[in-house]
Amino acid sequence: MRTFARLGMVLGVVLSVAAGAHAQSGVKVEVDEVVDNRVNAGGWTGTLDLRVKLRGSPADKANAARIVVKEARDDRGTSLAEGWKAPDFTPRDYNMGMLQVSLGMPTRAASSVKVKGTVELFVPGRDPNAIVKIDKALAKLDAPLASKALKAAKVTITPMSREGYAAAKKANQLDDKKIAELRAEGKKQGVSEKEIEMAIEMAKAFENIDGDLPEGSVVLSGTASDFDKIFRIEVLGADGQPINTSGRSVSTRGESTIMTIQPSEPPPANAALQIFLLTDKSRVTSPFELSVPLP
């Protein structure tokens, strides 16, 4: 959930490598692909993208995982992790279990990179409080969900009516003050002026094309901090099973966050929500080190 993302030119060379590293708790990190975009033209800066696999019993039991980079340097001493931020957790059944790690651009003369960090696994089976079911969650809109488990986790989520969504959307529309805040945040993150202006123009464009909610949509609001503690939210049907979704999106402006879920069928009036919380007990962390040759 970031306001800005660096844009890179996809002019890379793909190389499969056998580099790997053992982490604690039986987790093994293997580099499957290296995409080396050493391009520096005008305001564009290249990246080094790694696709990694996780091996081992703990990874097999996890619902989701992510790689958190603590340090990354090429063999010329250049840091590739300046301003790096941890990604969201990725479901283990997504993209054949591969995880993506995007780093800064190595120097032209570099021939290898060392990466240190941690593997974080989400294993809800380790904590009975990690999965929260709220019956008749959509019966009372525009009021926070009542749940002892959510309260204990300090998470406040509010299902919204169409009128509530329209009011929130209007309140979050870009104005001079919000644009100034976006520019200040971009500069704080080290984003170039050109990229800041591009991000603002894209935000304006999305506002213009964002129409009314599709019928049957489930809209949930909270803060960015609330949603950072949540891995997934499912809408349950009358049979108690998750309803398939045709679309899911998250929009964040400052600390205000809105999640829109589009079920493939209208949820019943008594639909329940199932919320997967990223609790301390449900998270398993293991350190790793990689030495990666460059193309």
LOKOL-87124 format. One record per residue (C-alpha): x, y, z; residue number from 1. Coordinates in Angstrom, 2 decimals, decimal comma. Layout:
BEGIN
{{X; Y; Z}; NUM}
...
***
This chain:
BEGIN
{{0,00; 0,00; 0,00}; 1}
{{2,31; 2,63; -1,15}; 2}
{{1,55; 6,05; -2,54}; 3}
{{4,41; 5,92; -5,01}; 4}
{{6,22; 3,15; -6,85}; 5}
{{9,35; 3,57; -8,90}; 6}
{{8,83; 2,93; -12,57}; 7}
{{11,47; 0,92; -14,41}; 8}
{{12,14; 0,12; -18,05}; 9}
{{11,76; -3,56; -18,75}; 10}
{{14,98; -4,04; -20,66}; 11}
{{16,37; -7,01; -18,80}; 12}
{{18,28; -10,19; -19,26}; 13}
{{16,75; -13,24; -17,58}; 14}
{{19,09; -15,78; -16,05}; 15}
{{18,15; -18,90; -14,11}; 16}
{{20,57; -19,57; -11,28}; 17}
{{20,96; -22,25; -8,67}; 18}
{{21,96; -19,92; -5,85}; 19}
{{20,25; -20,69; -2,57}; 20}
{{20,48; -20,26; 1,16}; 21}
{{19,19; -22,16; 4,15}; 22}
{{17,16; -20,28; 6,72}; 23}
{{16,24; -21,38; 10,20}; 24}
{{13,13; -23,52; 10,84}; 25}
{{13,83; -25,63; 7,75}; 26}
{{13,05; -22,91; 5,19}; 27}
{{15,26; -22,76; 2,13}; 28}
{{15,36; -19,74; -0,18}; 29}
{{16,31; -20,42; -3,80}; 30}
{{16,76; -17,85; -6,56}; 31}
{{14,87; -19,00; -9,62}; 32}
{{15,32; -15,97; -11,91}; 33}
{{17,34; -12,77; -12,10}; 34}
{{16,10; -9,86; -14,21}; 35}
{{18,93; -7,34; -14,51}; 36}
{{17,72; -3,91; -15,69}; 37}
{{20,90; -1,84; -15,51}; 38}
{{19,46; 1,15; -17,35}; 39}
{{19,94; 4,79; -16,42}; 40}
{{18,42; 7,23; -18,91}; 41}
{{17,13; 10,64; -17,90}; 42}
{{14,78; 10,20; -14,95}; 43}
{{14,56; 6,42; -15,40}; 44}
{{16,59; 4,22; -13,09}; 45}
{{16,94; 0,47; -13,53}; 46}
{{16,24; -2,27; -11,02}; 47}
{{17,39; -5,75; -10,08}; 48}
{{14,45; -8,13; -9,75}; 49}
{{14,74; -11,57; -8,18}; 50}
{{12,17; -14,37; -8,31}; 51}
{{12,65; -16,74; -5,40}; 52}
{{11,25; -20,08; -4,27}; 53}
{{10,71; -21,24; -0,70}; 54}
{{11,37; -24,86; 0,18}; 55}
{{10,72; -26,84; 3,35}; 56}
{{7,92; -28,02; 5,61}; 57}
{{7,21; -24,64; 7,30}; 58}
{{6,73; -22,98; 3,91}; 59}
{{4,42; -25,81; 2,80}; 60}
{{2,19; -25,18; 5,84}; 61}
{{1,99; -21,41; 5,32}; 62}
{{-0,96; -19,60; 3,77}; 63}
{{1,23; -16,71; 2,63}; 64}
{{4,80; -15,46; 2,69}; 65}
{{7,00; -12,49; 1,95}; 66}
{{10,69; -11,63; 1,75}; 67}
{{11,95; -8,75; 3,90}; 68}
{{15,32; -7,41; 2,77}; 69}
{{17,59; -6,07; 5,51}; 70}
{{20,70; -5,49; 3,38}; 71}
{{21,61; -5,84; -0,29}; 72}
{{24,96; -4,86; -1,84}; 73}
{{26,73; -5,58; -5,06}; 74}
{{30,38; -6,68; -5,09}; 75}
{{31,42; -3,04; -5,64}; 76}
{{29,88; -2,04; -2,31}; 77}
{{26,81; -0,27; -3,69}; 78}
{{23,72; -0,55; -1,50}; 79}
{{20,66; -1,78; -3,41}; 80}
{{18,21; -1,50; -0,52}; 81}
{{18,04; 2,25; 0,11}; 82}
{{14,43; 3,20; 0,86}; 83}
{{13,31; -0,41; 0,39}; 84}
{{9,95; -1,28; 1,96}; 85}
{{8,52; -4,68; 2,78}; 86}
{{5,82; -5,92; 0,36}; 87}
{{2,44; -7,33; 1,33}; 88}
{{2,18; -11,06; 2,03}; 89}
{{1,67; -13,18; -1,10}; 90}
{{-0,58; -16,28; -1,03}; 91}
{{1,42; -19,47; -1,37}; 92}
{{-0,83; -20,70; -4,18}; 93}
{{-0,14; -17,58; -6,26}; 94}
{{2,38; -17,67; -9,12}; 95}
{{3,44; -21,22; -8,23}; 96}
{{4,66; -20,03; -4,84}; 97}
{{7,22; -17,63; -6,30}; 98}
{{8,04; -14,38; -4,49}; 99}
{{9,30; -11,23; -6,19}; 100}
{{12,11; -9,11; -4,73}; 101}
{{12,84; -5,77; -6,40}; 102}
{{16,12; -4,02; -5,52}; 103}
{{18,02; -0,97; -6,68}; 104}
{{20,30; -0,98; -9,71}; 105}
{{23,78; -2,52; -9,35}; 106}
{{26,77; -0,62; -10,74}; 107}
{{27,69; -1,41; -14,31}; 108}
{{30,90; -3,21; -13,26}; 109}
{{29,21; -5,40; -10,60}; 110}
{{29,16; -9,15; -11,17}; 111}
{{27,32; -10,39; -8,06}; 112}
{{25,01; -9,29; -5,26}; 113}
{{24,65; -10,38; -1,64}; 114}
{{21,23; -10,16; -0,02}; 115}
{{20,43; -10,57; 3,68}; 116}
{{16,99; -10,55; 5,20}; 117}
{{14,18; -12,63; 6,60}; 118}
{{11,50; -14,94; 5,28}; 119}
{{8,14; -14,21; 6,93}; 120}
{{5,47; -16,90; 6,82}; 121}
{{1,79; -16,49; 7,71}; 122}
{{0,58; -19,70; 9,37}; 123}
{{-2,89; -19,03; 10,85}; 124}
{{-3,02; -22,59; 12,21}; 125}
{{-0,55; -21,53; 14,89}; 126}
{{-3,00; -19,03; 16,44}; 127}
{{-6,75; -19,60; 16,98}; 128}
{{-7,21; -15,81; 17,02}; 129}
{{-5,77; -15,40; 13,52}; 130}
{{-9,05; -16,26; 11,78}; 131}
{{-12,05; -14,20; 12,83}; 132}
{{-15,57; -14,97; 11,62}; 133}
{{-18,22; -12,28; 12,01}; 134}
{{-21,80; -13,40; 11,44}; 135}
{{-24,29; -11,06; 9,74}; 136}
{{-21,42; -8,65; 9,12}; 137}
{{-23,30; -6,70; 6,45}; 138}
{{-26,55; -6,33; 8,41}; 139}
{{-25,47; -3,01; 9,94}; 140}
{{-23,64; -0,72; 7,53}; 141}
{{-21,60; 2,43; 8,26}; 142}
{{-20,82; 1,17; 11,78}; 143}
{{-17,61; -0,62; 12,88}; 144}
{{-17,76; -4,41; 13,05}; 145}
{{-18,36; -5,62; 16,60}; 146}
{{-15,76; -8,26; 17,43}; 147}
{{-13,72; -8,98; 20,56}; 148}
{{-10,98; -10,50; 18,41}; 149}
{{-10,72; -7,40; 16,20}; 150}
{{-10,74; -5,17; 19,26}; 151}
{{-7,95; -7,21; 20,86}; 152}
{{-5,93; -6,85; 17,65}; 153}
{{-6,67; -3,10; 17,60}; 154}
{{-8,32; -3,38; 14,19}; 155}
{{-11,37; -1,31; 13,29}; 156}
{{-13,17; -2,17; 10,05}; 157}
{{-16,44; -0,63; 8,87}; 158}
{{-18,70; -2,07; 6,15}; 159}
{{-20,01; 0,81; 4,08}; 160}
{{-23,31; 1,58; 2,39}; 161}
{{-23,35; 2,99; -1,14}; 162}
{{-24,13; 6,40; 0,38}; 163}
{{-21,26; 6,09; 2,83}; 164}
{{-18,89; 5,11; 0,03}; 165}
{{-19,98; 8,09; -2,08}; 166}
{{-19,38; 10,45; 0,85}; 167}
{{-15,93; 8,95; 1,56}; 168}
{{-15,00; 9,15; -2,11}; 169}
{{-15,99; 12,83; -2,22}; 170}
{{-14,00; 13,56; 0,96}; 171}
{{-10,90; 11,92; -0,53}; 172}
{{-10,97; 13,71; -3,88}; 173}
{{-7,74; 15,46; -4,76}; 174}
{{-7,56; 19,14; -3,91}; 175}
{{-4,64; 21,55; -3,56}; 176}
{{-3,98; 20,48; 0,03}; 177}
{{-3,93; 16,75; -0,81}; 178}
{{-1,72; 17,33; -3,84}; 179}
{{0,74; 19,24; -1,62}; 180}
{{0,71; 16,30; 0,82}; 181}
{{1,41; 13,86; -2,02}; 182}
{{4,35; 15,96; -3,20}; 183}
{{5,74; 16,16; 0,35}; 184}
{{5,41; 12,39; 0,82}; 185}
{{7,08; 11,75; -2,54}; 186}
{{10,05; 13,95; -1,66}; 187}
{{10,31; 12,20; 1,71}; 188}
{{10,56; 8,86; -0,11}; 189}
{{13,22; 10,21; -2,47}; 190}
{{10,97; 10,14; -5,55}; 191}
{{11,97; 12,45; -8,41}; 192}
{{9,83; 15,48; -9,34}; 193}
{{8,96; 13,85; -12,67}; 194}
{{7,71; 10,68; -10,98}; 195}
{{5,72; 12,71; -8,43}; 196}
{{3,93; 14,61; -11,18}; 197}
{{3,22; 11,36; -13,04}; 198}
{{1,74; 9,82; -9,87}; 199}
{{-0,49; 12,86; -9,31}; 200}
{{-1,74; 12,81; -12,89}; 201}
{{-2,45; 9,08; -12,64}; 202}
{{-4,39; 9,64; -9,39}; 203}
{{-6,48; 12,32; -11,11}; 204}
{{-7,14; 10,04; -14,06}; 205}
{{-8,29; 7,18; -11,82}; 206}
{{-10,64; 9,55; -10,02}; 207}
{{-12,24; 10,49; -13,33}; 208}
{{-12,80; 6,88; -14,46}; 209}
{{-13,86; 5,51; -11,07}; 210}
{{-17,64; 5,14; -11,49}; 211}
{{-20,36; 3,91; -9,19}; 212}
{{-20,00; 0,67; -7,29}; 213}
{{-21,10; -2,48; -9,12}; 214}
{{-24,24; -4,02; -7,64}; 215}
{{-23,46; -6,46; -4,83}; 216}
{{-20,05; -4,98; -3,98}; 217}
{{-18,81; -5,23; -0,40}; 218}
{{-16,96; -2,09; 0,70}; 219}
{{-14,91; -1,93; 3,88}; 220}
{{-13,16; 1,11; 5,32}; 221}
{{-10,44; 1,55; 7,92}; 222}
{{-6,98; 3,01; 8,29}; 223}
{{-3,87; 1,87; 6,46}; 224}
{{-2,63; 0,54; 9,82}; 225}
{{-5,79; -1,56; 10,20}; 226}
{{-5,40; -3,18; 6,79}; 227}
{{-1,67; -3,74; 7,36}; 228}
{{-2,71; -6,24; 10,06}; 229}
{{-5,01; -8,14; 7,69}; 230}
{{-3,95; -10,76; 5,17}; 231}
{{-7,32; -11,47; 3,59}; 232}
{{-11,04; -10,81; 4,01}; 233}
{{-13,55; -13,32; 2,60}; 234}
{{-17,30; -12,97; 2,11}; 235}
{{-19,05; -16,21; 3,15}; 236}
{{-22,17; -17,48; 1,41}; 237}
{{-25,22; -19,17; 2,90}; 238}
{{-23,29; -22,48; 2,94}; 239}
{{-20,52; -20,93; 5,04}; 240}
{{-17,99; -21,17; 2,21}; 241}
{{-16,11; -18,21; 0,66}; 242}
{{-17,87; -16,68; -2,33}; 243}
{{-15,65; -16,40; -5,42}; 244}
{{-14,72; -12,83; -6,29}; 245}
{{-14,54; -11,24; -9,72}; 246}
{{-12,51; -8,30; -8,44}; 247}
{{-10,81; -6,90; -5,38}; 248}
{{-9,12; -3,53; -4,88}; 249}
{{-7,62; -1,41; -2,12}; 250}
{{-7,38; 2,37; -2,30}; 251}
{{-5,33; 4,36; 0,22}; 252}
{{-5,17; 8,12; 0,57}; 253}
{{-3,10; 9,19; 3,57}; 254}
{{-4,28; 6,95; 6,42}; 255}
{{-7,75; 6,40; 4,95}; 256}
{{-8,13; 3,04; 3,21}; 257}
{{-11,09; 1,51; 1,38}; 258}
{{-11,25; -2,13; 0,27}; 259}
{{-13,77; -3,06; -2,43}; 260}
{{-14,70; -6,73; -2,93}; 261}
{{-16,82; -7,75; -5,90}; 262}
{{-18,34; -11,20; -5,26}; 263}
{{-19,20; -13,25; -8,34}; 264}
{{-22,73; -13,54; -6,94}; 265}
{{-24,72; -11,19; -4,67}; 266}
{{-23,92; -11,99; -1,02}; 267}
{{-26,91; -13,08; 1,10}; 268}
{{-28,39; -10,59; 3,56}; 269}
{{-26,97; -12,59; 6,46}; 270}
{{-23,50; -12,96; 4,89}; 271}
{{-20,60; -13,43; 7,26}; 272}
{{-17,08; -12,08; 6,86}; 273}
{{-13,98; -14,14; 7,55}; 274}
{{-10,94; -12,05; 8,40}; 275}
{{-7,40; -13,45; 8,47}; 276}
{{-5,32; -11,44; 10,95}; 277}
{{-1,52; -11,24; 10,82}; 278}
{{-1,03; -11,87; 14,54}; 279}
{{2,36; -12,31; 16,20}; 280}
{{1,73; -16,01; 16,90}; 281}
{{0,67; -16,71; 13,30}; 282}
{{3,89; -15,32; 11,84}; 283}
{{7,09; -17,36; 11,52}; 284}
{{10,30; -15,49; 10,73}; 285}
{{13,59; -16,98; 9,54}; 286}
{{16,80; -15,22; 8,45}; 287}
{{18,45; -15,94; 5,10}; 288}
{{21,48; -14,93; 3,04}; 289}
{{21,91; -15,17; -0,72}; 290}
{{24,87; -14,71; -3,03}; 291}
{{23,53; -14,04; -6,51}; 292}
{{25,66; -13,91; -9,69}; 293}
{{24,56; -11,25; -12,18}; 294}
{{24,10; -11,79; -15,94}; 295}
***
